[in-house]
């Protein structure tokens, strides 16, 4: 019997990419449903039934807990769910798991929100100000410096490959100009190159193109 296909509704955004990366790395079959943000499809009744917030991604697992269908929004929740569903990229050691959660949250909240603010200030807000963009870029660059220091003595954020790495990678990729601008982030650059070389990561990054 073929495993049930998970449906993922998303766009070519960091949040959607991290979910596709996790599905690829866990070898879970999934079907991509591209949501045209420019056309406002995320505000359609059909999509709002999946996620009332009107934000991508959304995911349906037809065989969720207890065999019932499960609909999820929030990319971080999806990574946690898939990690628990498969037992992969989710440290079993309690202390290591807590560290992975720490960096997972740092990527999913601090880094992601600042990256989003760069996009919003460049493309969406009614009154755009270069000073505001510079402020958020400096904040992301500072976060990248913290991550670079973390990776100086370890291969991955939590010593083993976890959802923390998958949550962070799309943000680093879309803001890689800030890595290059920093000029002295060799450990973050090495980490990004290693993630980029993983076939599952590459497929996940391209899933919504």
SULSUL-V454980 format. One record per helix or strand of 3 or more residues. SS is the DSSP state (helix for helix, strand for strand). FROM is the first residue (numbers start at 1). TO is the last residue. If there is no record, write none. Layout:
ss=SS from=FROM to=TO
ss=SS from=FROM to=TO
//
This chain:
ss=strand from=6 to=10
ss=helix from=14 to=25
ss=strand from=30 to=34
ss=helix from=41 to=43
ss=helix from=45 to=48
ss=strand from=58 to=61
ss=helix from=65 to=67
ss=strand from=70 to=73
ss=helix from=75 to=86
ss=helix from=94 to=123
ss=helix from=130 to=153
ss=helix from=163 to=174
ss=helix from=176 to=182
ss=helix from=186 to=196
ss=helix from=199 to=206
//
